[in-house]
Amino acid sequence: MPLDEAPLDEAPQTGGCLCGAIRYEIDGPFGLVTNCHCTMCRKAQGCAFATNAPVARDHFHFLKGADLLTEYESSEGKLRCFCRVCGSPVYSYRRADPGTVRVRFGTLDGDPGVRAAAHFAVASKAPWFEITDSLPRFDSERPASSK
């Protein structure tokens, strides 16, 4: 499957933050699921990479705790949104594309039915982590064909 084609899942999916103060539901398909190894994702997640996928904002609904979401602009125009109580990253979005959120898969409750299709930003991956799967790897954050 080409990287710019998005697999579809069976919605709805639910998720939330570590402390449970924020809960959400997704009632539409995920876009391309990726593992991002960029330095910012590693630091924001506190791990080797972030697994996430885009979702149309119209399909992302807070069940509770929307008022506890805090935004941090990690780079110009990119906002990372997290629970201000426990610090769990929930999603990110770009000001240039406010109709899409990139959901952090670690916050999902169950199996979304889709899997990562590629590794991005492997040129800046953690030196202590070895990628052992056969997914496509890209040195940059987003290959030109999947922006």
C-alpha positions, 0 to 999 in steps of 0.5 A: 500500500502506498504511504499516502493511502490511509487504511480504515478502521472500525470506529468508534474508538475510545481513549484518554489520559493516564489519570482519566480526567480526559476521555475521548471518542473517535467515530471516524477512520484513522489516516496513515499510522506512523512511528515518528523518531524525531527528537521532539516526539521522543522528548514529548513522549518520553520514549523511543518514538511516537506512534500516531495517526491523523483523524479528522477533528470532526470525528474526535469528540471529548467525552470529558475533560476538554477543559483540562487539555493544555497546548504547547507550541513545540515548533512554529505552528505545531501544537502538542496537546496534553492533560495538565493534570497527569501530563499525558500527550493526547494529540497534536495539530498544526495551525495550517491544518486545524481540521486534523488532529494526530492522535497518540496511539498510546492513549487508545483503550483498545485495538484500533484495527490499524497498524503502523505503516512506516518509521519517520525521522529515523535519521534522528532516532534514539541511538539506544533503540534498534528498529527490528521490523521491516516497515519502510524507513524515512530519514525525514519526518514526512516523506514528500508523498505523504504530506 
